[in-house]
Amino acid sequence: MVSMRTLTIIILLLSTSIVTIRGQSSVTDDTLARKLTSGQVIFGLFSGEKTPEQGARMAGYSKLDFVFYSLERGPFDLERMQAYEEGMANAGKAHPILLRIPPIRADRQAAHLRTGQGLDAGAVGLVFPHLESAEDARLAVAAVHTKGKTWPDSDAALLSMLLIEDQVGIDHVREIVSTPGVSIVSPGPGDLRQVYEGDTLKVENAIQTVLSACKEFNVPCGITAGTEDITDRIAQGFRVIILTAPEALTIGRLAAGRRN
């Protein structure tokens, strides 16, 4: 017969195994937040195919800081994301995941629920697209701070990334960025190109408007960048870079002076 003490040890070991596979160790998961608070430029890649095999391939980019995993459209399939995480972990490098969920404006209550579910599934931060107001920003921050069941004491580790992708968001950028508790704010160049009907000057002006607000309120600013523009974007002051090509990682790290 198994003693109560032995049973307790087995349960603890099983719990530790699950945590390791899903990348849920608090020691590991606050790494991204610590890099941001120390002033470093951090680099991520879009997830690619949402499969364990792609997760394993992503683990090969050992110098990557995070994976940008989007569930903004289509089924909100967190089990698939966990399989992707396990693919990374089994390949030796479980990168932190920033999870993009559907816009808050579509359903505020659902956004709050999805935030907790996403954190419990292994994400270290939530990405909120199409932010339009300070009210949206406060809801996003509150949702992340509410956490999920597996995050009782991890305030410093959890990140909220707000995407400004519409004219109304640009109009309210200062009140959005200045919301207490916001971790990262980023313009969305792709959606802004649609808003301004391909006018590159207007798109860039909007991008720089967001960057200026981030600098004013000392909030890290994000951007997508590739091999041709990553050096310039870092020089401008962007600190969260979502790479459009893996080859840009080495260039970006060099430009940012990253050695670790």
Backbone as numpy.savetxt, mean C-alpha at the origin, in Angstrom:
# Nx Ny Nz CAx CAy CAz Cx Cy Cz
-2.46 -39.93 26.24 -3.30 -38.73 26.24 -2.43 -37.48 26.24
-2.79 -36.50 25.43 -2.02 -35.27 25.33 -2.36 -34.36 26.50
-1.31 -33.89 27.22 -1.53 -33.00 28.36 -1.97 -31.63 27.88
-2.57 -30.85 28.79 -3.01 -29.49 28.46 -1.82 -28.63 28.08
-0.68 -28.81 28.78 0.52 -28.01 28.47 1.01 -28.30 27.06
1.04 -29.59 26.69 1.49 -29.97 25.35 0.54 -29.43 24.30
-0.76 -29.51 24.57 -1.75 -29.01 23.62 -1.58 -27.52 23.40
-1.30 -26.80 24.49 -1.10 -25.35 24.38 0.10 -25.04 23.50
1.19 -25.79 23.70 2.40 -25.57 22.89 2.13 -25.84 21.42
1.38 -26.91 21.13 1.05 -27.25 19.74 0.25 -26.13 19.10
-0.73 -25.60 19.84 -1.56 -24.52 19.30 -0.71 -23.30 19.02
0.21 -22.98 19.94 1.08 -21.82 19.74 1.97 -22.01 18.52
2.50 -23.22 18.35 3.36 -23.48 17.19 2.58 -23.38 15.89
1.36 -23.90 15.89 0.53 -23.80 14.70 0.23 -22.35 14.39
-0.07 -21.57 15.42 -0.36 -20.15 15.21 0.84 -19.44 14.63
2.03 -19.77 15.15 3.25 -19.15 14.65 3.48 -19.51 13.20
3.19 -20.76 12.83 3.38 -21.19 11.45 2.47 -20.42 10.51
1.22 -20.25 10.92 0.28 -19.50 10.08 0.74 -18.07 9.92
1.21 -17.49 11.02 1.68 -16.10 10.96 2.85 -15.98 10.01
3.78 -16.94 10.07 4.96 -16.88 9.21 4.58 -17.00 7.75
3.70 -17.92 7.42 3.29 -18.12 6.04 2.61 -16.89 5.49
1.77 -16.25 6.29 1.00 -15.12 5.80 1.72 -13.79 5.98
2.95 -13.84 6.52 3.69 -12.60 6.68 3.09 -11.71 7.73
2.47 -12.31 8.76 1.76 -11.51 9.74 2.58 -11.18 10.98
3.86 -11.51 11.02 4.66 -11.18 12.18 4.76 -9.68 12.34
4.42 -9.17 13.54 4.47 -7.73 13.76 5.88 -7.20 13.63
6.89 -8.06 13.90 8.28 -7.64 13.75 8.58 -7.32 12.30
8.03 -8.14 11.40 8.26 -7.94 9.98 7.37 -6.84 9.42
6.13 -6.82 9.83 5.14 -5.99 9.17 5.23 -4.50 9.47
6.01 -4.11 10.47 6.16 -2.68 10.69 7.34 -2.11 9.91
8.01 -2.95 9.13 9.18 -2.51 8.38 8.84 -1.38 7.42
7.75 -1.51 6.70 7.37 -0.50 5.71 7.09 0.83 6.39
6.36 0.80 7.48 6.06 2.03 8.21 7.34 2.68 8.74
8.26 1.86 9.24 9.51 2.40 9.78 10.36 3.05 8.69
10.36 2.46 7.51 11.10 3.06 6.40 10.52 4.42 6.04
9.20 4.51 6.04 8.56 5.79 5.73 8.87 6.85 6.79
8.73 6.47 8.05 8.94 7.45 9.11 10.40 7.87 9.22
11.31 7.05 8.72 12.73 7.42 8.75 13.14 8.25 7.54
12.17 8.52 6.65 12.45 9.40 5.51 12.93 8.71 4.26
12.92 7.39 4.24 13.39 6.66 3.06 12.38 6.73 1.92
12.88 6.57 0.71 12.02 6.35 -0.45 11.77 4.85 -0.54
10.51 4.46 -0.72 10.19 3.04 -0.80 9.63 2.71 -2.18
9.82 1.45 -2.58 9.51 1.03 -3.94 8.61 -0.22 -3.94
7.58 -0.18 -4.78 6.69 -1.32 -4.91 6.43 -1.66 -6.37
5.90 -2.84 -6.58 5.50 -3.29 -7.91 4.03 -3.70 -7.89
3.35 -3.50 -9.02 2.01 -4.06 -9.17 2.10 -5.58 -9.10
1.08 -6.21 -8.55 1.14 -7.64 -8.26 1.29 -8.52 -9.48
0.76 -8.08 -10.63 0.70 -8.98 -11.78 -0.42 -9.99 -11.57
-0.31 -11.14 -12.20 -1.34 -12.17 -12.06 -1.50 -12.56 -10.59
-2.73 -12.76 -10.19 -3.02 -13.05 -8.78 -2.98 -14.56 -8.54
-1.78 -15.11 -8.65 -1.58 -16.54 -8.48 -0.39 -16.79 -7.56
-0.33 -17.97 -6.92 0.84 -18.29 -6.10 2.13 -18.29 -6.91
2.03 -18.70 -8.17 3.23 -18.73 -9.02 3.78 -17.32 -9.25
2.87 -16.36 -9.47 3.31 -14.97 -9.63 3.86 -14.43 -8.31
3.25 -14.84 -7.20 3.79 -14.45 -5.90 5.22 -14.94 -5.73
5.47 -16.16 -6.16 6.82 -16.71 -6.07 7.79 -15.92 -6.94
7.33 -15.52 -8.13 8.19 -14.70 -8.99 8.49 -13.35 -8.35
7.48 -12.78 -7.70 7.67 -11.48 -7.06 8.69 -11.57 -5.93
8.74 -12.71 -5.27 9.71 -12.90 -4.19 11.15 -12.79 -4.70
11.33 -13.00 -6.00 12.66 -12.90 -6.58 13.23 -11.49 -6.58
12.36 -10.49 -6.45 12.83 -9.10 -6.38 13.13 -8.79 -4.91
14.27 -9.22 -4.46 14.59 -9.18 -3.02 14.68 -7.77 -2.46
14.97 -6.77 -3.29 15.13 -5.40 -2.81 13.82 -4.61 -2.84
12.75 -5.25 -3.24 11.45 -4.58 -3.30 10.94 -4.32 -1.88
10.22 -3.22 -1.70 9.68 -2.88 -0.37 8.24 -3.34 -0.17
7.46 -3.38 -1.24 6.06 -3.78 -1.09 5.49 -4.21 -2.44
4.34 -4.87 -2.36 3.57 -5.24 -3.55 2.24 -4.48 -3.51
1.88 -3.88 -4.64 0.61 -3.17 -4.77 -0.40 -4.14 -5.37
-1.35 -4.57 -4.55 -2.30 -5.61 -4.93 -3.69 -4.99 -5.01
-4.30 -5.03 -6.18 -5.57 -4.33 -6.37 -6.77 -5.27 -6.42
-7.75 -4.97 -5.57 -9.07 -5.59 -5.64 -10.14 -4.51 -5.79
-9.76 -3.45 -6.49 -10.70 -2.34 -6.71 -11.88 -2.78 -7.56
-11.62 -3.65 -8.52 -12.68 -4.12 -9.41 -12.74 -5.64 -9.37
-13.90 -6.18 -9.69 -14.05 -7.62 -9.72 -14.32 -8.19 -8.33
-14.28 -9.52 -8.20 -14.56 -10.15 -6.91 -13.56 -9.72 -5.84
-14.05 -9.51 -4.63 -13.17 -9.15 -3.52 -12.65 -10.45 -2.91
-11.70 -11.07 -3.61 -11.25 -12.42 -3.31 -9.98 -12.40 -2.46
-10.15 -12.39 -1.15 -9.01 -12.33 -0.25 -8.31 -13.67 -0.10
-9.03 -14.76 -0.30 -8.38 -16.07 -0.26 -7.33 -16.18 -1.37
-7.65 -15.61 -2.51 -6.69 -15.61 -3.61 -5.46 -14.77 -3.25
-5.69 -13.65 -2.57 -4.56 -12.83 -2.14 -3.69 -13.59 -1.14
-4.30 -14.32 -0.24 -3.53 -15.10 0.72 -2.71 -16.18 0.04
-3.27 -16.78 -1.01 -2.51 -17.77 -1.77 -1.31 -17.12 -2.45
-1.50 -15.90 -2.92 -0.40 -15.13 -3.52 0.67 -14.85 -2.47
0.24 -14.46 -1.26 1.18 -14.23 -0.16 1.96 -15.49 0.17
1.27 -16.61 0.21 1.93 -17.87 0.51 2.93 -18.23 -0.58
2.60 -17.89 -1.84 3.55 -18.11 -2.93 4.83 -17.34 -2.70
4.71 -16.09 -2.24 5.90 -15.30 -1.93 6.67 -15.92 -0.77
5.94 -16.25 0.30 6.59 -16.77 1.51 7.31 -18.08 1.22
6.67 -18.95 0.47 7.28 -20.24 0.15 8.51 -20.10 -0.73
8.58 -18.98 -1.47 9.74 -18.71 -2.32 10.82 -17.93 -1.56
10.54 -17.62 -0.29 11.58 -17.05 0.55 11.52 -15.57 0.83
10.52 -14.84 0.28 10.46 -13.39 0.51 9.01 -12.92 0.45
8.37 -12.80 1.61 6.98 -12.36 1.67 6.94 -10.84 1.78
6.92 -10.16 0.65 6.88 -8.70 0.66 5.57 -8.19 1.29
5.61 -7.08 2.02 4.38 -6.47 2.53 3.44 -6.12 1.38
2.15 -6.24 1.63 1.15 -5.94 0.61 0.36 -4.68 0.99
0.25 -3.77 0.02 -0.69 -2.66 0.10 -1.87 -3.03 -0.77
-3.04 -3.12 -0.17 -4.24 -3.62 -0.85 -5.17 -2.48 -1.24
-5.44 -2.38 -2.54 -6.41 -1.38 -3.02 -7.80 -1.99 -3.03
-8.74 -1.27 -2.40 -10.12 -1.72 -2.33 -11.00 -0.81 -3.18
-12.28 -1.15 -3.38 -13.17 -0.26 -4.13 -13.31 1.10 -3.45
-13.68 2.13 -4.21 -13.76 3.49 -3.66 -14.73 3.60 -2.48
-14.36 4.44 -1.54 -15.21 4.71 -0.38 -16.57 5.25 -0.83
-16.56 6.10 -1.86 -17.80 6.75 -2.29 -18.84 5.74 -2.77
-18.39 4.55 -3.18 -19.32 3.53 -3.68 -20.15 2.95 -2.54
-19.53 2.78 -1.36 -20.24 2.21 -0.21 -19.35 2.37 1.02
-19.64 3.36 1.84 -18.80 3.67 2.99 -18.75 2.52 4.00
-19.89 1.93 4.27 -19.93 0.83 5.23 -19.14 -0.37 4.72
-19.28 -0.66 3.43 -18.55 -1.78 2.85 -17.05 -1.52 2.87
-16.65 -0.27 2.64 -15.22 0.08 2.66 -14.63 -0.18 4.04
-15.36 0.17 5.08 -14.89 -0.07 6.44 -14.74 -1.56 6.70
-15.72 -2.34 6.26 -15.69 -3.78 6.46 -14.53 -4.40 5.68
-14.36 -3.99 4.44 -13.28 -4.55 3.61 -11.91 -4.23 4.17
-11.79 -3.07 4.80 -10.50 -2.71 5.40 -10.09 -3.72 6.46
-10.99 -4.00 7.39 -10.69 -4.99 8.42 -10.41 -6.36 7.84
-11.19 -6.75 6.84 -10.99 -8.05 6.20 -9.63 -8.10 5.51
-9.26 -7.01 4.85 -7.98 -6.97 4.15 -6.81 -7.07 5.09
-6.90 -6.38 6.24 -5.83 -6.45 7.23 -5.72 -7.85 7.81
-6.86 -8.46 8.10 -6.84 -9.83 8.62 -6.28 -10.82 7.61
-6.43 -10.51 6.34 -5.93 -11.41 5.29 -4.44 -11.23 5.04
-3.82 -10.23 5.67 -2.37 -10.10 5.56 -1.84 -8.80 5.04
-2.70 -7.89 4.58 -2.22 -6.60 4.08 -1.68 -5.77 5.25
-0.63 -4.98 4.98 -0.11 -4.07 6.01 -0.62 -2.65 5.80
-1.34 -2.45 4.72 -1.91 -1.14 4.45 -3.02 -1.24 3.44
-3.93 -0.27 3.49 -5.04 -0.21 2.56 -4.90 1.00 1.66
-5.22 0.80 0.38 -5.17 1.87 -0.61 -6.61 2.24 -0.96
-6.94 3.51 -0.76 -8.31 3.99 -0.98 -8.32 4.86 -2.24
-8.91 4.38 -3.34 -8.91 5.14 -4.59 -9.99 6.22 -4.62
-9.79 7.19 -5.50 -10.78 8.23 -5.78 -11.25 8.98 -4.53
-10.30 9.36 -3.67 -10.63 10.18 -2.50 -11.08 11.56 -2.96
-12.15 12.05 -2.38 -12.73 13.32 -2.83 -12.80 14.40 -1.76
-12.68 14.02 -0.49 -12.92 15.01 0.57 -12.21 14.61 1.85
-12.18 15.57 2.79 -11.63 15.29 4.11 -12.47 14.23 4.82
-13.77 14.23 4.57 -14.64 13.22 5.18 -14.23 11.83 4.73
-13.96 11.68 3.43 -13.46 10.40 2.92 -12.16 10.01 3.61
-11.26 10.99 3.74 -9.96 10.73 4.35 -10.10 10.29 5.80
-10.96 10.96 6.54 -11.17 10.59 7.95 -11.74 9.19 8.06
-12.64 8.83 7.16 -13.21 7.49 7.19 -12.13 6.45 6.90
-11.26 6.74 5.93 -10.18 5.80 5.58 -9.25 5.59 6.77
-8.84 6.67 7.40 -7.94 6.57 8.55 -8.60 5.81 9.70
-9.86 6.12 9.96 -10.58 5.45 11.04 -10.72 3.96 10.76
-10.96 3.60 9.52 -11.12 2.19 9.16 -9.83 1.43 9.41
-8.70 2.01 9.02 -7.42 1.35 9.23 -7.10 1.25 10.72
-7.41 2.29 11.48 -7.12 2.27 12.91 -8.04 1.33 13.67
-9.21 1.03 13.11 -10.10 0.06 13.74 -9.48 -1.33 13.67
-8.72 -1.55 12.61 -7.96 -2.78 12.40 -8.88 -3.99 12.22
-8.26 -5.13 12.12 -9.01 -6.37 12.04 -8.70 -7.20 13.28
-9.18 -8.40 13.32 -9.05 -9.24 14.51 -7.59 -9.57 14.84
-6.74 -9.65 13.83 -5.36 -10.07 14.06 -4.43 -8.90 14.37
-4.96 -7.68 14.49 -4.12 -6.50 14.70 -4.56 -5.73 15.95
-4.37 -6.29 17.13 -4.83 -5.58 18.33 -3.95 -4.40 18.74
-2.66 -4.44 18.41 -1.73 -3.42 18.92 -0.72 -3.02 17.86
-1.19 -2.65 16.69 -0.24 -2.39 15.59 -0.47 -1.04 14.92
-0.82 -0.03 15.68 -1.11 1.28 15.10 0.01 1.78 14.20
1.25 1.64 14.65 2.37 2.20 13.90 2.63 1.43 12.62
2.18 0.18 12.54 2.52 -0.65 11.40 1.55 -0.50 10.24
0.32 -0.11 10.52 -0.71 -0.11 9.48 -0.73 1.21 8.73
-0.87 1.12 7.41 -0.77 2.29 6.55 -2.07 2.56 5.81
-2.36 3.85 5.63 -3.48 4.26 4.78 -2.92 5.07 3.63
-3.18 4.62 2.41 -2.70 5.31 1.22 -3.92 5.84 0.46
-3.97 7.15 0.27 -5.12 7.78 -0.38 -4.75 8.20 -1.79
-5.57 7.81 -2.76 -5.33 8.16 -4.16 -6.26 9.30 -4.57
-5.69 10.36 -5.11 -6.47 11.49 -5.63 -6.46 11.39 -7.14
-7.63 11.11 -7.72 -7.69 10.74 -9.13 -8.77 11.50 -9.90
-9.40 12.49 -9.25 -10.49 13.23 -9.87 -10.32 14.72 -9.59
-11.02 15.55 -10.37 -10.91 16.99 -10.18 -11.39 17.42 -8.79
-12.45 16.78 -8.30 -12.96 17.16 -6.98 -11.92 16.87 -5.90
-11.15 15.80 -6.08 -10.09 15.50 -5.13 -8.97 16.52 -5.19
-8.62 16.94 -6.40 -7.60 17.99 -6.57 -8.08 19.28 -5.91
-9.35 19.60 -6.07 -9.91 20.82 -5.48 -9.84 20.80 -3.95
-9.89 19.61 -3.36 -9.89 19.48 -1.90 -8.59 18.87 -1.38
-7.53 18.96 -2.15 -6.31 18.22 -1.83 -5.72 18.61 -0.48
-5.73 19.88 -0.12 -5.10 20.29 1.13 -5.86 19.73 2.33
-7.17 19.72 2.27 -7.93 19.19 3.41 -7.81 17.68 3.49
-7.63 17.02 2.35 -7.42 15.57 2.35 -6.06 15.24 2.96
-5.02 15.88 2.44 -3.66 15.58 2.88 -3.44 15.92 4.35
-4.08 16.97 4.82 -3.87 17.43 6.20 -4.67 16.64 7.22
-5.44 15.65 6.79 -6.21 14.83 7.72 -5.28 14.06 8.64
-5.42 14.19 9.96 -4.54 13.47 10.88 -4.59 11.96 10.67
-3.42 11.33 10.67 -3.34 9.88 10.55 -3.12 9.35 9.16
-3.18 10.21 8.15 -2.94 9.76 6.77 -1.48 9.36 6.61
-1.22 8.21 6.02 0.15 7.72 5.87 0.79 8.17 4.56
0.05 8.05 3.46 0.57 8.33 2.12 -0.56 8.93 1.29
-0.24 9.90 0.45 -1.21 10.40 -0.53 -0.54 10.36 -1.89
-1.29 9.94 -2.89 -0.71 9.82 -4.23 -1.70 10.29 -5.29
-1.23 11.07 -6.27 -2.06 11.34 -7.44 -2.13 10.08 -8.30
-3.21 9.94 -9.04 -3.35 8.81 -9.95 -3.22 9.26 -11.39
-2.03 9.20 -11.97 -1.82 9.74 -13.32 -2.74 9.16 -14.38
-3.03 7.86 -14.31 -3.87 7.24 -15.32 -5.27 7.81 -15.34
-5.90 7.89 -14.18 -7.25 8.45 -14.11 -7.25 9.95 -14.39
-6.21 10.64 -13.96 -6.14 12.08 -14.22 -6.00 12.36 -15.71
-5.35 11.47 -16.44 -5.27 11.64 -17.90 -6.66 11.59 -18.53
-7.52 10.74 -17.98 -8.89 10.69 -18.48 -9.66 11.95 -18.08
-9.46 12.39 -16.86 -10.14 13.60 -16.38 -9.81 14.80 -17.26
-8.53 14.93 -17.63 -8.08 16.09 -18.40 -7.94 15.78 -19.89
-8.58 14.68 -20.30 -8.67 14.31 -21.72 -7.31 14.30 -22.40
-6.33 13.75 -21.70 -5.01 13.58 -22.29 -4.13 14.82 -22.32
-4.58 15.90 -21.72 -3.77 17.13 -21.68 -2.63 16.93 -20.67
-1.43 16.67 -21.18 -0.31 16.31 -20.31 0.08 17.43 -19.35
-0.07 18.67 -19.79 0.27 19.80 -18.92 -0.67 19.86 -17.72
-1.97 19.69 -17.97 -2.94 19.71 -16.87 -2.73 18.52 -15.92
-2.40 17.38 -16.50 -2.14 16.20 -15.67 -0.95 16.45 -14.75
0.12 16.98 -15.33 1.32 17.23 -14.53 1.07 18.31 -13.48
0.30 19.33 -13.83 -0.05 20.36 -12.85 -0.81 19.76 -11.66
-1.72 18.83 -11.96 -2.48 18.18 -10.90 -1.55 17.33 -10.02
-0.64 16.62 -10.65 0.33 15.80 -9.91 1.16 16.67 -8.98
1.63 17.79 -9.50 2.46 18.69 -8.69 1.65 19.37 -7.59
0.36 19.57 -7.82 -0.50 20.13 -6.78 -0.59 19.19 -5.59
-0.73 17.90 -5.87 -0.76 16.91 -4.80 0.58 16.87 -4.08
1.67 16.86 -4.84 3.00 16.82 -4.24 3.23 18.03 -3.33
2.82 19.20 -3.78 3.01 20.42 -2.98 2.26 20.33 -1.65
1.04 19.80 -1.69 0.27 19.64 -0.46 0.94 18.65 0.48
1.47 17.57 -0.09 2.16 16.57 0.73 3.38 17.19 1.42
4.12 17.99 0.68 5.29 18.65 1.27 4.87 19.63 2.36
3.78 20.35 2.11 3.30 21.34 3.08 2.95 20.69 4.41
2.32 19.51 4.35 1.86 18.86 5.57 2.73 17.67 5.97
3.89 17.54 5.33 4.87 16.50 5.68 4.27 15.09 5.61
3.58 14.82 4.52 3.00 13.50 4.27 3.71 12.89 3.06
4.21 11.66 3.15 4.86 11.04 2.01 3.94 11.01 0.79
4.49 11.36 -0.37 3.71 11.41 -1.60 4.11 10.27 -2.52
3.12 9.62 -3.12 3.38 8.51 -4.01 3.19 8.88 -5.47
3.71 8.01 -6.35 3.58 8.21 -7.79 3.95 6.91 -8.49
3.43 6.70 -9.68 3.92 5.62 -10.52 5.08 6.15 -11.35
6.08 5.31 -11.59 7.25 5.76 -12.35 7.95 4.57 -12.98
8.60 4.83 -14.12 9.36 3.81 -14.82 10.81 4.22 -14.98
11.50 3.52 -15.85 12.94 3.76 -16.01 13.24 5.17 -16.50
12.34 5.77 -17.28 12.63 7.06 -17.89 12.41 8.24 -16.94
11.51 8.09 -15.96 11.19 9.25 -15.12 11.41 9.05 -13.63
11.87 7.88 -13.21 11.96 7.61 -11.78 12.97 8.51 -11.08
14.09 8.79 -11.74 15.10 9.66 -11.13 14.55 11.06 -10.91
13.84 11.58 -11.91 13.24 12.92 -11.79 12.18 12.95 -10.69
11.36 11.91 -10.61 10.29 11.90 -9.61 10.88 11.88 -8.19
11.93 11.14 -8.00 12.56 11.11 -6.67 13.17 12.47 -6.35
13.80 13.09 -7.35 14.39 14.42 -7.15 13.31 15.46 -6.81
12.11 15.28 -7.36 11.01 16.21 -7.08 10.49 16.06 -5.66
10.71 14.90 -5.05 10.28 14.71 -3.67 9.30 13.58 -3.43
8.98 12.81 -4.47 8.09 11.66 -4.28 8.84 10.58 -3.49
8.13 9.97 -2.52 8.80 9.03 -1.63 8.22 7.62 -1.66
7.10 7.44 -2.33 6.50 6.10 -2.47 6.33 5.86 -3.96
7.17 5.01 -4.50 7.22 4.82 -5.95 6.63 3.46 -6.31
5.57 3.48 -7.11 5.01 2.24 -7.65 5.59 2.08 -9.05
6.43 1.09 -9.20 7.19 0.91 -10.43 6.32 0.36 -11.56
6.48 0.92 -12.74 5.77 0.39 -13.91 6.59 -0.68 -14.62
7.84 -0.85 -14.20 8.71 -1.88 -14.77 9.72 -2.30 -13.71
9.98 -3.59 -13.54 10.94 -4.04 -12.52 12.33 -3.44 -12.71
12.69 -3.16 -13.96 14.02 -2.63 -14.24 14.25 -1.27 -13.58
13.17 -0.58 -13.24 13.30 0.74 -12.62 13.73 0.65 -11.16
13.65 -0.53 -10.56 13.97 -0.67 -9.14 15.42 -0.31 -8.85
16.33 -0.86 -9.61 17.76 -0.57 -9.39 18.06 0.90 -9.60
17.48 1.48 -10.66 17.69 2.90 -10.96 17.16 3.76 -9.81
15.96 3.43 -9.34 15.34 4.20 -8.27 16.10 4.11 -6.96
16.53 2.92 -6.60 17.27 2.75 -5.35 18.57 3.54 -5.39
19.22 3.55 -6.53 20.46 4.32 -6.68 20.18 5.81 -6.53
19.11 6.28 -7.19 18.76 7.71 -7.12 18.38 8.13 -5.71
17.78 7.20 -4.96 17.33 7.51 -3.60 18.43 7.30 -2.56
19.56 6.77 -2.99 20.64 6.49 -2.05 20.35 5.33 -1.12
19.50 4.41 -1.58 19.15 3.25 -0.76 20.25 2.20 -0.83
20.71 1.78 0.31 21.71 0.72 0.39 21.16 -0.50 1.12
20.10 -0.29 1.89 19.54 -1.39 2.66 18.33 -1.98 1.96
